[in-house]
Amino acid sequence: MLDLAIRNAEIVTAADRIRAEIGIRDGRIVSIAEDVGDAKEEIDAAGLLALPGGIDAHVHLEQPQGGGVVMADGFESGTRSAAAGGNTTVMPFALQQKGQSLRDVVQAYHEAADGKCHVDTSFHLIITDPTPQVLGQELPALVKAGYTSFKVFMTYDDMVLNDAELLEVFDVARREKAMVMVHAEGYDAIRYMAKRLEEAGKTAPYYHAESRPQSVEREATHRAISHAELTDVPITIVHVSGRDPMEQIQWAKRRGMNVWAETCPQYIALTADDLKGLNMDFEGAKYVCSPPPRDSDSQKAIWEGLRDGTFDIFSSDHCPFRFEDAKGKDVEGARTSFRWVPNGIPGIETRMPILFSEGVSKGRIGLERFVALTATNPAKLFGLYPRKGSIAVGADADITLWDPEREVTISQNLMHHDCDYTPYEGLEVKGWPVRTILRGKTIFAEGEVMGARDAGVYLERGTSQAFGG
């Protein structure tokens, strides 16, 4: 007998949609048929869509900050919020700080996550100190152990890698078959712009956007692609914000280069004007992220890229900080200049509803494309497919039941994160996750998180399909 049968649903994958029942046993999908037979538990999904559980491939949880800054979400609250948003897997970052051993970083991050995850997790690494020990021993060993992706930064004082370091890291990634995620913004250009703005007395949160124009993202994207071409390694350009960097990615894809791209909800739902707050006041700090939201033309460009395949994945870049901490005295200097405002916004719970509403409900993208962007492509790109990312026999029974007609106004009082605001307050969406099923067990239903805080497991990953695997 089956453990669970889901009946009367419309099943949607990245390739097609069918009406069938789903039979689940021991956490896996064992049958998809007109009638899967008897089960201990049944769910009537009439009127709902059965989608693969969302995979948010770019989130920041319990990440060390410094300077009095504390990240709002740890593993428990962040994965709770993920489950409420229709996600069954999240991929946060184990951040190496200068002087740290990568092995120690990974061990500490596992200890922080252990027993506190409502959904499955798998870690990317962040490389900030590419010493000979790290590149020659630690990173290759960790890739072989299933940590098959890592992120590098082209900006931020305590994270930036210079061109020589980037090339060395890219070379190791090629040799070990690891996917490199690149935060592409030009460090020196941003420092120059920030200094010039501060000297002119332009210090409000809005000027964060002015200090990071598209040109610095375009230049860094081009440079990252050039380095990837030189070293012959696949890369993913993350959180692409507008037309200028997109054109660099499109150029690379047309030439057959192994370049992948990600964008995020803030680039279809927010603009730089949101950073102005009520009257160029500190309310704009709620929208500070990097790269910043752009303008209406950039939103139009992002939609073009979501339709035409320029973008492969759609992630949240969930990076939550409490507004009251920055507004008060807890974050050193935040009220004196945009440079000190904690850099990041929450979005793990609203990622899929925003894309569904703005994309599927408004006819900009189809259901299959939605599934590809939010689940299937992340699974393929980061070595989780076919276990994750699809509704298929043999796959984990990670399923989100979705009401395509439900209309919801996003509000902080609906959120399950530990942040004290949502940047999407008041946004009306059509389409909402009503039940999240992780390996055959309901972990969220109708506004309530039901799964245990240790329901999630850690996932070792294989090689990205970007390498032809």
N, C-alpha and C positions, 0 to 999 in steps of 0.2 A: 504494500500500500504506500502511496505517496505521503510525504509529510505535508505538502501544501499543493493545492490546485488553484490557479487563478483563472477564472472563467469570464467569458463575455467581454474580453478586452480587445481593443485594436492594438496589435503589436507593431511597433515602429522600430526599425533598425536604420543604419546608415545607408542600406541598399534598397529596402522595400518596406512595405507595410502589409500585414495580413490579419485576418480575424481567426483566432485560434485560442485554445487553452494552453496553459503552461503548467507542466508537472515538475515538481521539485522534490528531491530527496537528498538528505545529507548535505544540504547547502548548495547543491548543484542542480542545474536544469537537466532533467533526464528525458523529457518528452515535450514536444510541441505538436499538438494534434487537434483535430476537431473535437475529440473526447479523450481526455487523458486518464479517465477512470476515477476510482475512489481515492479520497485523501482524508487524512486526519483533520485537516483544516482547509476551509474553502474561503476564497475571497471573490465576491461578485463585483467585477470591474466594469459593469455595463455603463456606457457613456464615458468611460475613461480611456486614456492612452496608456499602454504599458511601454515604457521607455527604458533603455539600459540606465542603470544608476549613474549619476553624474560623476565625472572624474575631474576634480579641480587640480590642475597640474601646477599651480603657482600660488601658494599661500605662505604666509609668514605667521608662525605661532611660537610663542615663548622664546623669542629671539632676543639675545642680549643687545642692549642699545648704548648705555653710557650717557653721561650728561644729565642724569636725573630723569631720563625717559624710561618708562615702563610700558611694555607692550600690553595691550588690554586683554588679549586672548591667549590663554595657555591651551594645552591640548584638550582638556575637558570641555571648556566653553567653546573653543573653535570648532571641534568636531561635532559638538551638539548642534551648533548653528549650521554646520555643513549638512547634517542629516535633515534638519528642518527645511533646507533648501533643495532637497532632492538628490544630494550627493551621497555616494557610498564609498568613495575613495578620495583622499586628499594627499597632496604631495608638498609638504613643507621643507624648509631648508635648514640643514645643519651648518651653521655659520662658523667658519674658522676665523678667529681673530689673530692679529699679528703675533707671531711667536708660539702659537698653539700647534700641537700635533693634531693631524687630521683624525687619527685613531681615537685620541682622547675626546675630540669634539663629538664624534659619532657615538661613542659610548655614553657621554653625558647626555646627549640628546635622546637616546633610547631610554635612559633612566628617567628623564623628564616626562616621556610619553607613556611609560609602562603603566598599564592598568587605567589609563585615563582617556581612551579613545572610543568614541561612539561609532566611528566608521573605520574602515581599513586605511592604513597609511603606508607611504613609502617615501624615503628621504632623498632629496637632492643634496649635494654638497655645495658649499660656497667656498671658493678658493681665493684667499686674500694674501697669502704668504707662500708663494710657490718656490720654496727652498729646494735645493738638490735632494734632501731627504724626502720631502713631500712628493716631488715629481718622479724621483727615481724608485721609491719604495712604497710609500704610504698610499698614494693615489692609485697606482696599478693594482695593489693588493685589494683595495676597497672596491674598485671596479669589478675585479674577479669575484668578489663576495656579493655582488648584486647591486652595488651603488653605481648604476651605469649612466648617471648624468650629473653634471655640476654646472654651477653658474659663475660667471666672472663679470666684473664691473669695470666700465670705462670711465667712471666718475665716482665721487665721494672720497673725502680725504682719507678715510681709514680702510677703504676697500679697493681703490683704483689700482689697476695693473697698467704698467706702461706697455708700449708696443712690443718690446723685446720679451717681456714676461708673457704677454698674450700669445705670441708665436710659440714660445716654449710649451705653454699649457696646451695650445691647440695641437701641437705635435704629439704630445703624450696622449691626448684624446683620440687622435687618428690611430695611433699604434695600439691602444687598448680598447678601441671601439666604444668610446663614451660620447654621449651627446653633450655638446656645450651649449648652454643657454647664455645669451649675451645681453646685458643691460647696456644699450648703446646710446650714450650721451657724452659729448666731448667735455672732459674735465677742465682743461685750461680755458676754454671759451665760456663755460659757466662761471668760473671764478672771476673772469674779466667782467662779465655782465653783472654779476652780483656786486662786485666792488663799485662799478660805475653807478648802479642804481642806489646803493647805500650812500655814496658820496653826494648824490642828488637829493637825499632825504626821502627816497621812495622805498619805504621799509614795510608797508602793509602786506598781509599775506598775498594779495593779488600779484605783487611783483615777483613772487616765486615763479609765476608763469612767464613773466617778462624776462626773467633771468635764464630761462631754458627754452628759447624759441626753437621752432622746427629745424632751423639750420644746424643746431648743435646735434640734434638727433639724426638728421640726414647725413652729416659728415661722419659721425661715429658708425652709423649703419654701413656706409660705404667702406669705411676702414675695416670694420669687422669682416665684411664679405671678402674684401681683398686678402686679408690674413687667412681666411678659410680657404680661398682659392689657392693661395701659395702653399698651404700645408695639406690641402686635399682632405678636409675634415667636414662632416656635416655640422651645421650650427642652427640654433633657433634664436631668432631675434625676438625678444620678449617685449610685452606691453607697447606695441607700436601705436602711435597716437594720431597719425595723419598722413596726408598725401605725399609729402616730401620723402620720409623714410620708406613709405610703401613703394615709391618708384624705384628706389635702389633694390628692394627685394624683388620686384617684378623684373627688373633688368637681369638680376642673377638667375631667376627661375627661367627666363627665356633662353638664357645661355646654357641651361641644363645643369646648373650648379645645385648642390645639395644644401639648399638654404630653405629653412622653414620659418614660419612666422606666427606670432600670437598677438591677439588684441584682447581688450578687456571692457567691462561694462561702462567704465567712466568715459570712454571715448565715443560711446553712442548715446549716453544719457546726460552728460555734463558738458559744460563749456568753460572757458577761462573766465567768463563773466560771473560764474558762481563763486569764484575766489574773491570777488569784490564784496561779498557779504551784503549787509544791509546798506551800507554807505561807506565802502572802503574800510570797514571795521574788522575786528578780529573774528567775526563769524566766518569770514572767508577761510580761516584756518581749517575748517571742516572739510575742505576740498583740496588740500595740499597733497599732491602726490607727484611722482616723477616717472615718466614725463607727465607734464600737466595736461589736463583737458585743453582742447584747442578751440575751434570755432565751427560754425555750421558747415562750411566747406569740408573741413576735416571729418566731420561726422558723415557727410555724404560719401567721402572717399572710403571711409571704413566700411560702410555698407557695400560699396562696390567690391571691396576686397573680400568681404564675407561671402558675397555671392559668387565671385569668379574664381575662388581658390587661392587668391593671394595669401589669405589667412588659413592656417591649418587647424589651429586650436583657439578656443575662447576660454580664458581663465579669469579669475577674479583679481589676482594680485592683492588678495586680502592682507592688509598690513595695518592693524587697528591700534589706535591710540585714543586715550580719553581726552575729550575736548576740555573738560574741567581741569585736568592736570596742566594742560598747556596754557589755559586761560588764567590759572592761578599762579602760584609761585613754585610749583614742583619741577617745571622744566626751565632750566636756566636760559634766560635770554629770549624766550619765545615771543614775549610781547615787544621786544626791542627791534626785531628784524625778522623778515620772512625766512632768513637763513637758518634760524634756530627753531622754527616750527617743526614738530615731529612729522616726518615725511611718509605719508601713507594713509589710506582710508579703508574702512571695513567694506566687505562685499561678498563674503563667502556664501551667505544665505540668499542673496538677491541676484546672484550671477545668472542662474538659469531662468528665473521668472522674467528678468529684464530682457534677455535675448529672445525668449519665447514670445513675449508680448510685443516688443518692438520689431521682431523679425517675423515669426510665424503668423501671429495674429494680424499683423498689418500687411502681410503678403510680400514681405521683402525677401524671405528665404522659405524653403520648404521644410517639412518635418524631418525628412531624411538628412538634410544639411544640418539642422539643429542637432540631431543625434551625433552626427560626425564631429561637429565642432566641440561638443560638450562631453563626449564620452569615448567614441570609437577612435578618433584620431589621437587624443591624448594617450590612450592605451597602446596604440601602435607606436607612437613616437617615443614612448618611455618604457618599452619592454614589458608591458602588462597584458598584451593581447596574445591569444584569444581568451585567456581566463577572465579578463575584465573587458568592458566596453561594448558588449553585444548581448543580445538575447539569442542564445544558440545552445543546442544540446552539448553538454560538457562544460559550459561556462559556469562561473559562479552565479548563483541566483541573486544577482544585484539588480533590482528592478524598482523604478519609480513609477507610481501610478499618478497620472496627471489629468487634471480637469481642465480641458482647453477653453471652457466657457466661464470659468470662475473669474470674477472681477474683484480685485483687491487693491486697496490703497496702501502702499508701503508706508509703514510707520515704525518708529522705534519701539512702540509697545508691542509690536508683533515679533520683534527680533529675539533670537535666543543667544546672541553673542554677549560678551561682557563689556563691549564698548558702550559709551553713553549717548550715542547718536547713530543715525544712518544718513549718509549723504544723499540718499534717494527719498528722503521724507516727502510725502505727499504725491509721489509718482503713482499714477494709476496704471495698473497692469491687468491684462486679460490672459488667463492661463496660470495655473498654480499647482504645485505638487501637493497631493493629499495623503500619500502614503509612500514611505521609503522602506524598502525591503533589502536587508543585507544578508547575503548567503541564506536566503529563505526565511529570515526572521524579521518581523516588522520592528523597525527601530524608531519610526516616527509616523504618527497618524493624526490627521485633523487638528493640527496645532500643538500636539503633545509629543514630546520625546519619550519613547517607551522603552527603548533598548537600554541595557546596562552600560555604565560608563567604561566598561572593559570589553564591550562587544567587538570592537575592532581588533584586527590582527595586523602585524607588520608583514609587508609583501617584499620578498626579494625579487628582483627584476632581471629579465634577460636583456639582450642587446636590442637597441632601437631598430625598427624596421628601416630607418634611414640608411643603415649599413647594408641593406639587402637581406636581412635575416627574417 
